[in-house]
Every structure is written in structure tokens, then in C-alpha cells.
């Protein structure tokens, strides 16, 4: 799912969770959604070099406000 999908879902009333590796990108998308009246939170992901065959993101994400 990309930015345009997140914006569309938020516009339709969905509460959106944005996940990415780049915190500044996350803040911008969440800000855009919130300023347009939607609800969103951001989860910054961190690459896990130990589990290359499993998920590419670790589970120790945190919320960005």
C-alpha cells in the first residue's frame, strides 16, 4: 500500500497506520492525513540483518507523533 492508498482510506474514514524506514517521510504523510481531518499513526521500522529469510522489519517499532 502506498501514500495515495493511505490518503484515500483516511479520506473514507479509516484509521491508518503508516510504516516505513524513513521517519521524516512518515511524519509528513501522517501530518497530511491529520490536517485533512483523518486519523493516522506512524511506525518507524528498522531493518533486521539477522533475519534475512524472515520479515525484513523487526517487531520493535515505535509510534511517531
N, C-alpha and C positions, 0 to 999 in steps of 0.2 A: 504494500500500500504506500502510496506517495503523498506528497504535500497536498496536491489537488484533491485527492480522495479524502484526506483528513479534513480539509476545509469544507468539502461537500457534506460529509457525515455530520460535522459540527453544526453546519447551517441547518440541517434537517433535525437537529435536537439531540444528536448522540453526544455522550461524554467520551472524549477522545484521549487516548494515551499515545504519546509520540515517543518513539525510541530511536536513538541514533548514537553514533560515536562522537559527534561534534556538538558540544554543549551550546555554542553560540547559535548554531542552526536551530537547535531545539527551542531555545528561548525565543527566537524570532517567530517561529511557527506558533508556539503557544500564545505569545503576545498577540499575534494576528487573530487567532481564534477567539481569545478572550475579549479583545477590543471590538469584535463584531458580535458580541453577545453570547458566544458559546462557552463551553467548559472543556478544559484540557489540562493534562499534566504531562510533564516530560520525564523520561527515564534515560539517563546517560548510560550507555553500555560501554563495557571495557572488553577489549579483545582478550581472549584466553588462549595463550600459546600452548598450554598444556593439553588442551582437549581439541586438537585439530580435526579429529574424526567426528566429534560430537558437535554440540552447539557452538557457534562462533562467538557467542556472548556469555559472559559469566552471569551468575544469578545475583551478584551483589550490586545491583543497580540502586540508584538513589533518586529521589524526587528533586526536580529543579523548579524553583519558583521565581 
